[in-house]
Amino acid sequence: MPGREAERRGALCLGLLLHALLGCGSAQPPAACPAPCECSEAAKTVKCVNKNLTEVPPDLPPYVRNLFITGNRLGRLPAGALSAPRLAELGSLNLSGNHLRVVEAGALAALPALRQLDLGGNPLAELSPLAFGRAGPLEELALRGALREQGALLGLADLLQAGALRNLSRLELADNGLLLLPAGMLGALPALRHLDLSNNSLVGLRNVSFQGLVRLQSLNLSDNSLGVLRNGTLAQWRGLPALRRISLSRNTWVCDCAIEDMVAWLKESDQVEGKEALSCAFPEKMAGRALLKLNTSELNCSAPVDVPSQLQTSYVFLGIVLALIGAIFLLVLYLNRKGIKKWMHNIRDACRDHMEGYHYRYEINADPRLTNLSSNSDV
């Protein structure tokens, strides 16, 4: 019995040893890190920073969730540069400062876990509306300083309007020198919570619709060139139940009669951060005055002019004047009817005498005998 027990234990140990050896032989080697990059499998992070790369490294490890490729010279991001089979877990992608000019269709479409993307600091000239495919899971998009060319801005507008980023909750468009936003650009972002439009050159928001942004919580419009906010925009902001933080600091507010409604809104609204510091920039006599301390009397607001009624009154007055002139003309004709009649008769007689003389000369010229007779009589 002891001998059998020993054999049994020996066989068991041998089996365990063989299993361990086979397991070690079949184990996958650790994923390699691209030569110019730094990798941390524990943090699931890869950094390729300031390496003068001209393309995305093709051998990125599959464990990567946070990828930093910044300060390089990519120039173009083609379709397939970042693909799902090897980057299925990629959730955060930073491509800022890479001299990117073109993002092609499908370049970011095959990343099912991508939630954060930073394209800031790239001089984009072309951003394909299909860069994310038909729909993407992206939640945060940073484009600070990347939309200074009109082509990139229009590409982004088409992309957003197509509904490709309906899950987007944060959109950063600061520092792009924007004068106006394309109409309808924000119409298909029902999940948007934070919108940053600071440090641009926005002069108005008339063509911007905020109505579909039902979850919007914060809106940054500081450091722009806004002169006044119109009633249409103010009404839209009042209708957004989640909007609690609006930044309007360092804009060029024009304190004339047009700003009266905005001042009234500021005094009653609790949505604006630091509203006590908002002040007039123009006209010169009002520069530095706090908006909250303005009075209607200071704005020289007269009673509103009803333009359609004013035009209607002008047309009526013009009609009366023309009718009066016509009546005077007819009265003059009536009072001088005898003289006019005599004048008409004189003209008729003069015309008849002229025609008779013409007819007589025509008959003489037509008959040779009368012509000779006329010549002899002259002799």
C-alpha positions as CSV (number, residue, x, y, z in Angstrom):
1,M,0.0,0.0,0.0
2,P,2.7,2.5,0.8
3,G,4.4,1.7,-2.5
4,R,1.2,2.3,-4.5
5,E,0.6,5.6,-2.6
6,A,4.0,6.7,-3.5
7,E,3.5,5.9,-7.2
8,R,0.3,7.7,-7.2
9,R,1.9,10.8,-5.7
10,G,4.7,10.6,-8.2
11,A,2.3,10.4,-11.1
12,L,0.4,13.4,-9.8
13,C,3.5,15.5,-9.4
14,L,4.7,14.5,-12.9
15,G,1.3,15.5,-14.3
16,L,1.4,18.9,-12.6
17,L,4.9,19.4,-13.8
18,L,4.0,18.7,-17.4
19,H,0.9,21.0,-17.2
20,A,3.1,23.8,-15.9
21,L,5.6,23.3,-18.6
22,L,3.0,23.2,-21.3
23,G,1.3,26.3,-19.9
24,C,4.5,28.2,-19.9
25,G,5.2,27.1,-23.5
26,S,1.8,28.3,-24.7
27,A,1.7,31.6,-22.8
28,Q,1.7,34.8,-25.0
29,P,4.8,37.0,-24.8
30,P,4.2,40.5,-23.4
31,A,3.1,43.0,-26.1
32,A,6.0,45.0,-27.5
33,C,6.2,48.7,-27.2
34,P,6.8,50.8,-30.3
35,A,10.5,51.9,-30.4
36,P,9.9,55.7,-30.2
37,C,7.2,55.4,-27.5
38,E,6.9,54.8,-23.7
39,C,4.5,52.2,-22.5
40,S,3.0,51.1,-19.2
41,E,0.9,48.0,-19.3
42,A,-0.1,48.5,-15.7
43,A,-1.6,51.9,-16.5
44,K,-2.7,50.8,-20.0
45,T,-1.0,53.9,-21.4
46,V,1.2,54.6,-24.4
47,K,3.0,57.9,-24.9
48,C,4.6,59.0,-28.2
49,V,5.5,62.6,-27.4
50,N,7.7,64.9,-29.5
51,K,9.2,62.0,-31.5
52,N,8.8,63.6,-35.0
53,L,6.5,60.8,-36.0
54,T,5.0,61.1,-39.5
55,E,2.4,58.4,-39.0
56,V,0.7,56.5,-36.2
57,P,2.9,53.6,-35.0
58,P,1.4,50.4,-36.6
59,D,2.5,48.1,-33.7
60,L,0.7,49.7,-30.7
61,P,0.0,47.1,-27.9
62,P,-3.6,45.9,-27.7
63,Y,-3.9,46.7,-24.0
64,V,-3.7,50.5,-24.5
65,R,-6.6,52.5,-23.2
66,N,-4.9,55.9,-23.0
67,L,-2.9,56.9,-26.1
68,F,-0.9,60.1,-26.3
69,I,0.6,61.0,-29.7
70,T,1.4,64.7,-29.4
71,G,4.0,67.1,-30.7
72,N,4.7,65.1,-33.9
73,R,4.4,65.8,-37.6
74,L,1.6,63.5,-38.7
75,G,0.1,65.9,-41.3
76,R,-2.7,63.5,-42.3
77,L,-4.8,60.9,-40.4
78,P,-5.9,58.4,-43.0
79,A,-8.6,55.7,-42.7
80,G,-7.3,52.6,-41.0
81,A,-4.5,54.4,-39.1
82,L,-6.3,53.5,-35.9
83,S,-8.3,50.2,-36.2
84,A,-10.4,48.2,-33.8
85,P,-8.7,44.7,-33.9
86,R,-5.6,46.0,-32.0
87,L,-7.2,49.0,-30.3
88,A,-10.5,47.6,-29.1
89,E,-10.0,49.1,-25.6
90,L,-8.8,52.5,-26.6
91,G,-10.9,55.0,-24.6
92,S,-8.8,58.2,-24.6
93,L,-6.9,59.5,-27.6
94,N,-4.8,62.7,-27.6
95,L,-3.6,63.8,-31.0
96,S,-2.9,67.5,-30.2
97,G,-0.1,69.5,-31.7
98,N,0.7,67.1,-34.5
99,H,0.5,69.5,-37.5
100,L,-2.5,67.6,-38.7
101,R,-4.1,69.2,-41.8
102,V,-6.5,66.4,-42.9
103,V,-8.7,63.9,-41.0
104,E,-10.0,61.5,-43.7
105,A,-13.3,59.7,-43.8
106,G,-13.3,56.6,-41.5
107,A,-10.0,57.7,-39.7
108,L,-11.7,57.4,-36.3
109,A,-14.6,55.1,-37.1
110,A,-13.2,51.8,-36.0
111,L,-12.7,52.6,-32.3
112,P,-15.7,51.2,-30.4
113,A,-14.5,52.2,-26.9
114,L,-13.3,55.8,-27.8
115,R,-14.8,58.3,-25.4
116,Q,-12.3,61.2,-25.3
117,L,-10.6,62.8,-28.3
118,D,-8.2,65.8,-28.3
119,L,-7.4,67.3,-31.7
120,G,-6.4,70.7,-30.3
121,G,-3.5,72.7,-31.7
122,N,-3.7,71.2,-35.2
123,P,-4.1,73.5,-38.2
124,L,-6.9,71.5,-39.6
125,A,-7.9,72.4,-43.2
126,E,-10.2,69.4,-43.8
127,L,-12.3,67.4,-41.3
128,S,-14.4,64.8,-43.1
129,P,-18.0,64.6,-42.0
130,L,-17.5,60.8,-42.1
131,A,-14.4,60.8,-39.9
132,F,-16.3,58.9,-37.2
133,G,-18.4,56.9,-39.6
134,R,-22.1,57.1,-39.4
135,A,-22.2,57.2,-35.6
136,G,-19.6,57.1,-32.9
137,P,-19.5,56.6,-29.1
138,L,-17.4,59.8,-28.5
139,E,-18.4,61.8,-25.4
140,E,-15.7,64.5,-25.2
141,L,-14.2,66.4,-28.2
142,A,-11.6,69.1,-27.8
143,L,-10.8,71.3,-30.9
144,R,-9.0,74.2,-29.2
145,G,-7.2,76.2,-31.9
146,A,-7.9,73.6,-34.6
147,L,-10.7,75.3,-36.6
148,R,-9.1,78.5,-37.9
149,E,-9.7,77.5,-41.5
150,Q,-13.2,77.6,-42.8
151,G,-13.0,74.2,-44.4
152,A,-12.5,72.5,-41.0
153,L,-15.3,74.5,-39.4
154,L,-17.8,73.5,-42.1
155,G,-16.7,69.9,-42.0
156,L,-17.3,69.8,-38.2
157,A,-20.7,71.5,-38.7
158,D,-21.7,68.8,-41.3
159,L,-20.4,66.1,-39.0
160,L,-22.5,67.3,-36.1
161,Q,-25.6,68.0,-38.1
162,A,-25.5,64.4,-39.5
163,G,-25.9,63.1,-36.0
164,A,-22.5,61.2,-35.9
165,L,-21.8,62.4,-32.3
166,R,-25.2,62.3,-30.6
167,N,-23.5,61.0,-27.4
168,L,-21.2,64.0,-27.1
169,S,-21.4,65.6,-23.7
170,R,-18.5,68.1,-23.9
171,L,-17.5,70.2,-26.9
172,E,-14.5,72.5,-26.7
173,L,-14.2,75.1,-29.6
174,A,-12.2,77.7,-27.8
175,D,-9.4,79.8,-29.3
176,N,-10.5,79.4,-33.0
177,G,-11.1,83.1,-34.0
178,L,-14.7,82.2,-34.9
179,L,-16.8,85.2,-36.0
180,L,-20.1,83.2,-36.5
181,L,-21.2,79.6,-36.1
182,P,-22.8,77.9,-39.0
183,A,-26.5,77.8,-38.8
184,G,-27.9,74.6,-37.2
185,M,-24.5,73.4,-36.1
186,L,-25.6,72.4,-32.6
187,G,-29.0,71.0,-33.6
188,A,-28.1,67.3,-33.2
189,L,-26.4,67.2,-29.8
190,P,-29.1,66.1,-27.4
191,A,-26.6,64.9,-24.8
192,L,-24.4,68.0,-24.7
193,R,-23.7,69.3,-21.2
194,H,-20.7,71.6,-21.6
195,L,-20.0,73.9,-24.5
196,D,-16.9,76.1,-24.6
197,L,-16.8,78.9,-27.1
198,S,-14.4,81.2,-25.2
199,N,-11.6,83.2,-26.7
200,N,-13.1,83.6,-30.2
201,S,-14.3,86.6,-32.1
202,L,-18.1,85.9,-32.0
203,V,-20.0,89.1,-32.8
204,G,-23.5,87.6,-32.5
205,L,-25.6,84.5,-31.8
206,R,-28.6,85.2,-34.1
207,N,-28.1,82.1,-36.3
208,V,-27.2,79.8,-33.3
209,S,-30.1,77.6,-32.0
210,F,-29.8,76.3,-28.5
211,Q,-33.3,74.8,-28.4
212,G,-32.2,71.2,-28.8
213,L,-29.6,71.3,-26.0
214,V,-31.9,70.2,-23.3
215,R,-29.1,68.9,-21.1
216,L,-26.8,71.8,-21.5
217,Q,-25.4,72.8,-18.0
218,S,-22.5,75.2,-18.8
219,L,-21.9,77.7,-21.6
220,N,-18.6,79.6,-21.9
221,L,-18.8,82.7,-24.1
222,S,-16.1,84.8,-22.4
223,D,-13.4,86.7,-24.4
224,N,-15.5,87.3,-27.5
225,S,-16.7,90.4,-29.4
226,L,-20.4,90.2,-28.4
227,G,-22.0,93.6,-28.3
228,V,-25.6,92.6,-27.3
229,L,-27.7,89.5,-26.7
230,R,-31.1,89.6,-28.5
231,N,-34.4,88.5,-27.1
232,G,-34.4,85.3,-29.2
233,T,-31.2,84.1,-27.6
234,L,-32.3,85.1,-24.1
235,A,-35.6,83.3,-24.5
236,Q,-33.8,80.1,-25.6
237,W,-31.6,80.2,-22.6
238,R,-34.6,80.7,-20.3
239,G,-36.1,77.5,-21.8
240,L,-33.1,75.3,-21.0
241,P,-33.9,73.8,-17.5
242,A,-30.4,72.4,-16.9
243,L,-28.4,75.6,-17.9
244,R,-26.9,77.0,-14.7
245,R,-23.6,78.5,-15.7
246,I,-23.2,81.1,-18.4
247,S,-19.9,83.0,-18.7
248,L,-20.1,86.3,-20.5
249,S,-17.0,88.1,-19.2
250,R,-14.6,90.2,-21.3
251,N,-17.0,91.0,-24.2
252,T,-17.4,94.4,-25.9
253,W,-20.9,95.3,-24.7
254,V,-22.4,98.2,-26.5
255,C,-24.6,100.2,-24.1
256,D,-27.2,101.8,-26.2
257,C,-31.0,101.3,-26.4
258,A,-30.6,97.8,-27.9
259,I,-29.1,96.4,-24.7
260,E,-32.1,97.3,-22.6
261,D,-33.7,93.8,-22.7
262,M,-30.4,92.1,-22.0
263,V,-29.9,94.3,-18.9
264,A,-33.4,93.4,-17.6
265,W,-32.6,89.7,-18.1
266,L,-29.3,90.0,-16.3
267,K,-31.0,91.6,-13.3
268,E,-33.4,88.7,-12.9
269,S,-31.3,85.8,-14.1
270,D,-29.2,83.5,-11.8
271,Q,-27.6,81.7,-14.8
272,V,-24.7,84.2,-15.4
273,E,-21.5,83.8,-13.5
274,G,-19.8,87.0,-12.3
275,K,-22.5,89.2,-13.8
276,E,-21.6,92.0,-11.4
277,A,-18.3,92.5,-13.3
278,L,-19.9,92.9,-16.7
279,S,-19.4,96.4,-18.0
280,C,-19.9,98.6,-21.1
281,A,-17.2,99.0,-23.7
282,F,-19.0,101.4,-26.0
283,P,-19.9,104.2,-26.4
284,E,-17.0,106.0,-24.9
285,K,-19.1,108.0,-22.5
286,M,-20.5,104.7,-21.0
287,A,-17.2,102.8,-21.0
288,G,-16.6,101.0,-17.7
289,R,-20.2,101.3,-16.4
290,A,-21.6,98.1,-14.8
291,L,-24.4,96.6,-16.9
292,L,-26.4,95.9,-13.7
293,K,-26.4,99.6,-12.8
294,L,-27.6,100.9,-16.1
295,N,-31.0,102.8,-16.2
296,T,-33.3,103.2,-19.1
297,S,-32.9,106.9,-19.0
298,E,-29.1,106.6,-19.6
299,L,-29.6,104.6,-22.8
300,N,-31.7,107.4,-24.5
301,C,-34.4,104.9,-25.4
302,S,-37.3,106.6,-27.1
303,A,-40.7,105.0,-27.7
304,P,-40.5,102.1,-30.1
305,V,-41.2,103.0,-33.7
306,D,-43.8,100.9,-35.5
307,V,-42.2,100.8,-38.9
308,P,-45.1,99.1,-40.8
309,S,-47.5,101.7,-39.4
310,Q,-45.2,104.5,-40.3
311,L,-44.9,103.3,-43.9
312,Q,-48.7,102.9,-44.2
313,T,-49.1,106.5,-43.0
314,S,-46.6,107.7,-45.6
315,Y,-48.4,105.9,-48.4
316,V,-51.8,107.4,-47.3
317,F,-50.3,110.9,-47.3
318,L,-48.7,110.4,-50.7
319,G,-52.1,109.3,-52.1
320,I,-53.8,112.4,-50.7
321,V,-51.2,114.7,-52.2
322,L,-51.5,113.0,-55.7
323,A,-55.3,113.2,-55.5
324,L,-55.1,116.9,-54.7
325,I,-52.8,117.6,-57.6
326,G,-55.1,115.8,-59.9
327,A,-58.1,117.7,-58.7
328,I,-56.3,121.1,-59.2
329,F,-55.3,120.1,-62.7
330,L,-58.9,119.2,-63.6
331,L,-60.2,122.4,-62.1
332,V,-57.7,124.5,-64.2
333,L,-58.9,122.6,-67.4
334,Y,-62.5,123.3,-66.5
335,L,-62.0,127.0,-65.9
336,N,-60.1,127.5,-69.2
337,R,-62.4,125.3,-71.2
338,K,-63.4,128.1,-73.7
339,G,-59.9,129.2,-74.2
340,I,-58.8,125.6,-74.7
341,K,-61.6,125.1,-77.2
342,K,-60.6,128.2,-79.2
343,W,-57.0,127.1,-79.1
344,M,-58.0,123.7,-80.4
345,H,-60.0,125.3,-83.3
346,N,-57.1,127.5,-84.3
347,I,-54.8,124.5,-84.4
348,R,-57.3,122.6,-86.5
349,D,-57.6,125.5,-89.0
350,A,-53.8,125.9,-89.2
351,C,-53.4,122.2,-89.9
352,R,-56.1,122.3,-92.6
353,D,-54.6,125.3,-94.4
354,H,-51.2,123.6,-94.3
355,M,-52.6,120.4,-95.7
356,E,-54.5,122.3,-98.5
357,G,-51.3,124.1,-99.6
358,Y,-49.4,120.8,-99.6
359,H,-52.2,119.2,-101.7
360,Y,-52.1,122.1,-104.2
361,R,-48.3,121.8,-104.7
362,Y,-48.6,118.1,-105.1
363,E,-51.2,118.5,-108.0
364,I,-48.9,121.0,-109.8
365,N,-45.9,118.7,-109.6
366,A,-47.9,115.8,-110.8
367,D,-49.3,117.5,-114.0
368,P,-46.5,118.5,-116.6
369,R,-48.9,121.0,-118.3
370,L,-49.5,122.8,-115.1
371,T,-45.8,122.8,-114.5
372,N,-45.1,124.4,-117.9
373,L,-47.9,126.9,-117.4
374,S,-46.5,127.8,-114.1
375,S,-43.0,128.3,-115.6
376,N,-44.3,130.5,-118.5
377,S,-46.3,132.6,-116.1
378,D,-43.1,133.1,-114.1
379,V,-41.3,134.2,-117.3
